[in-house]
């Protein structure tokens, strides 16, 4: 699976747990907006080539980026 997005919506408040778990090899985001204050547990885990250029998040869950790029 390949998912490429420039960014998330500017009004997004959180990325829930397991949201992109096993997201595949092509998961790419330009940035996560400042409106996001929470990234849940395992949200981007097992995404080996994950690329996020910028983010400024207050709380990041346990293993949110486990085994990810």
N, C-alpha and C positions, 0 to 999 in steps of 0.2 A: 504494500500500500504506500502511496506517496500522497502526502498532504502538505501543500505549500500555501501559506497565508502571509500576507504582508503584516498583519497585526490582528489582534483581537478587537472587538468593539470597545470604544472608549468608555462605555458605561459598565463594563464587566467588573463585578466586585470580587468574585472568587472563581478559582478553577477547582472543581470538586475532586475528591479522592477517586483514583482510578480512571480519570477522564480520558487519558490517552495511553493507558497501560498497554504495552505491546503494540505501540503505534506504528511499528514498521520501520523500515530503514530510511524512508524519505521524509520524515516529519521535520518541517522547517517553519519557523515563525520569525518575522522581522523583529518584533518586540512584543513585550507584554506591557500594556499601558499602566500608568501610575494608579489608575482606579482599582486595580487588582490588589487587594490587601492580604489575600490568603491563597496558597496553593496547597491542596490536600495531599494526604499520604498516597504514595505510589502514583501520583498524577501523570508523570512522564516516565515512569520506570520501564525498563526494557525497550528503550528507543535508542538503539546503538549509534545512530548517526544524527541524533537530535542537534539542531542548531537554533539557538535563540541569541540574537545579537545584544539585546538589552532588556533588563528588568530591574525593578526596584519594588520589592514586595516585603511587607512587614512580617508575615509569618509563612514559613515553609514547612509542610508536614514531614513526618518521618519517611525517609527513603523516597521522597518525591522525585528524585532524579537517579535512583538506583540503576546501575548498569546502563546508563545513557551517555550520549556524546556530550 
